[in-house]
Amino acid sequence: MKKILFVITLLLGVHVVNAQEMYGEATYMSKVKTDMSWAEGNRDMTPERRKRIEENMKKMNEKIYILKFNRTESTYKEEVALEAPGQGRGWGGMMGTMMAGDKYKNITDGTYTEQRDMMGKTFLIQDSLPQLEWKITGESRKIGNYTAMRATATIPSGEFDWTNWRRRRGGNEEEKAAQKKKDSIAQASGDLTAMFDKPDEIEVVAWFTPEIPVQHGPGIYGGLPGLILEVNAGNTTLLCSKITINPEEREEIKAAKKGDVVTQKEYDATLKQKMEEMRQRWGGGRGRGRGRD
């Protein structure tokens, strides 16, 4: 009860702008810890190729996103730099499609629309917003100029959430030798998923500020009584670095319209099929050693 009263006190004590006037923009920095140990001992991988892969992984793992919001709607887009000719192909391009695209959320309707490109084809994912069961712990700290409160939740690990996969290493020497053999087969076939374990669930820690009383946040996160400023979910960290409230210039918040409309489940099924096709081309002896990064 004390925790709930603390939240209410904060909400009542802040200066709240008129609901019709509320508009804000928040910049988030994204960083993902990556396990590159899967490349160890791979005779087909030259130092140059490993360096290219590490550079590509760094580009995918360190990004900047812009959240634009009003009371009931938001858009969340990556700030994208222009790619050099030839980039975005092969596994690198496929991995890019697994990352979140431009996302529109409507809290009133409880829906989201996300536009994604997959190998030259544009999809429009339309589905219901996930309902996270947040627990507000009562802890607080300052993030920039704002008082933020801590909340936790547990979410299922998505089938394509490679950021939280853990490398299988084996225990004793016999198990390590057996795992090394499995790794070699996986690398030759192109099915690197056989080298990792995927958790069933991920614990999420979010820090939100009631001083900006909207239920928005980066990516899939939201539903708290204040803007989410920081998220720690598995190996991923999202940190708000800049906030602007009611600027003179505003962008219309609306969902993307272009693309084949699918549900999240339908999109995931298509992506899984395309990944298998890529794996067969890249592995199985035909693509081995060709350096399709």
N, C-alpha and C positions, 0 to 999 in steps of 0.2 A: 504493500500500500504506500509506503514511504517513497519508493521509486516512482510510482505513478503520480503522486503528489508533486514530486520534484519536476517531472516532465511538464505537468500542468502549470506549475509556477513559472517555469521558463517560457512556456508558450504565452502566458499572460503578461509576462514582464517585458517582452520584446516589442519593438515597433513594427507593426504589421501593416503593409500597404494594402490598398483596396484590391479586392479579388480581381476586378476587371483590369486593373493596371499592372498586375504582377507579370513581369517578364524578366528572365535572367539567362545568363550564359556562364557556363562553368567549363574550365579546361582541365582535363585529366591526363596524367602521365601514367602509362601502363608499362609494367616490367614483369617478365616471366623468367624464373630460374630454369635453366635447361640442362639436362643430363646428356653430355656428349660422349659418355663412356661406351656407348654402343659402337662407336667407330674404332675403338681400340682393338688392335690385332687384326684388322681387316687388310689383308695383303693387296687387295685390289684398289684400296684407297690411298692415293698419293698424298703427300703433305699439302700440295697445292690444292687438291680437290677438297681435302678436309678444311683448309682455310676458307675456301669459297663457301662451303656449307655453314661453317661457323659464322661467317659474315652475313649470310642470308638469314640464319636463325636469329642473329642479333637484330636485324632489321624487322623481323616479324615479332620479336619479343619486346622491343622498346618502341612504343608508339605514343602518339598524342591524339586525344579525342576531344570533341567539343559537344557539350550537352546544352541544348537550348530548350527552355521550358516556360510554360505559363502554369496556371493553377492545375489544369487537368491534362495537358498534353506535353510531350517532349520529343525531340529528335536527338539522336546520338550518332555522330559521324566521325570517322577517322580523318585527321588532317593528313592528306596524302601528298607526297612529293612525286614529281614526274619520274617514271621509270626510264632507264636507258633502253635503246632498242635491243630486243632479244631477251629481256627479263620477263619473268612471269610465266615461263614455260616449264614443262616437265613437272617433277615432284614439287619444286618450289612454287609453281603456279597453283598446283592442286592444294598444297598446304594453305595457300592464301585464301582459297575458297572456304576452308574450314573455319576461318576467323569470322567474327561478326561483321556484317555489312551495315549499311545505313539503316538505323532502327527508329521507328516511330512508335510511341506508346500513348494510349488513350486510357487514362485511369477511370474515367466515367464508364466507358464501355467494357473495360477490363480486357482490352485486346492490344495486339501489337502487329505492325507490318514491317517486314525486313526485306530489303532488296539485296540480292546476292548474284554475282556472276560466276558461272561454272563453265570453264572451257569455252568461252564465247557465247554462252547462252545465259539470259537474264531470268531470274526467278523472283517472284514476289511471295514471300512467306507470310501468311495471315493466320494468326492463331490466338489463343487465350493467354493472357499474362500468367506466369507462374505465381502461385500463392505461397510465399515464403512465411514460415511460422517463426517470426522474430521473437527473441527474448531480450528485453532491455535490462541490462545488468545494473544500471545505476551509476556506473563509473563514468567519469567525465574528464576531459582535458582540452586544452586549447589547440586548435589547428588554425594557424594564421590568426585572424582577428575574431574567430568564432569559437564559442563554447560547443564542443562536440560530445555526444553521449555514445556509449558502446552498446552494440546489440549483436546477438549471435543467431545463427540459423544453420541448418544442415540441408544441403541440396544433393540430389543424385548426381553422380559423375556422368556427364554426357558420353555417348558412344565415341564421339570424335574429339573429346577434350584431351588431346595428347599432352597438354601442359602438366598433367598430374600423373602421367604414367611413371612407374618406377622400374628401374633396370633389375632384371632377375640376375642374381650373382651366384647363388648356391651357397651352401654352408661349408661342409668339409671338402677336402681335396677331390674326392670322387664326384661329389655333386657339382663342384666348379668345373671339372673336366667335362662332365655331361652337358652342363649349360653352355660351355664354350663350343661344343660340337653343335648344339642346337642353334647357337648364334651364327655359326658359320653357314649352316643350312638356310637360316632366315635371311642372311645378307645375300646369299647366292640367289635366292628365290625372289628377293625384293619385299618379302613380308616381314618388315621389321617389328610389327606388333607382337610377333612370337617371342621377342626378346624382353618384353615388358609385362608388368602386372598393372592392372588398372583398378583403382579403388572404387568401391561401390558408392561411397558417399564422401562429400567434402564439407568440412566445417568452414563457415563463412563468419568473419568478424568485420562488422561495419561500424563506422563512426559517422553519426549524423548530427546536424545542428538544427534544433527547434527555432533558431533565430531566422531561418529561411523556411517558413512553414509550408513546404510542398512535399509531396510523396514521391519525389523523383530521385534518380541516382544513375550511375553509369551502367551501361550494358543491361543485363537482365534484372539488376537490383533496383529496389524501390519498395514502397509500401510502409515506410517508417514516417513518424510525425516530424519530418524535417529533411532537408536536402542531405543526401549521403556525400560526405567529403572524402572518405577513405574506405577501401575494401581490401581485405586480405582473405583470399580464397585459395587454399592449397599453395601452389607455387606462384600464384599471380597476385600482384599488388596494383591497385588503382588509387592514385593520389591526386586530389584536386590541388592545382597550383595557382588558379586564378578564378575569381568570381566577379561578375558584373551584374548589378541589379538595375533594371529599368534604364538601359541606355537610350540615347536619342534615336539611334538607328536600330531597328528591329527586323528580324527575319520572320517571315510567315512560317508557322509551324504546321506542317502538313505531311501526310504520308506519300511515299513514292507511288506512282501509278503504272510504271512500265515493268513488264515481266509476266511470265506465266504464273498464275495464282496457284499456290500449293499450300498444304498444311506443313507444319514442321516435320511431322512423321514422313510425309511423302517426299519432302526435300532430302531428308536423311537417307531414305532408301535409294534415291537417285545418286546421291553422293557416294554411298557405299558401293554401288554398282560401278561407277566411274573409277573409283579407287582400285577396285579389283581389276578392271581393264588396264589401268596404268601399271599395276603390279605385274600383270602377266606380260606386258610389253617390256617392262624394265628388267624383270627377273627371268627365271626359267632358262638362263643361258644365252638368250638373244640380246638382252639389254645390258648384261653384266659387263662392267668395266667401261661403259660408254660415257660415264660421267654425267648422267642426266640429273642435275641437281634441282 
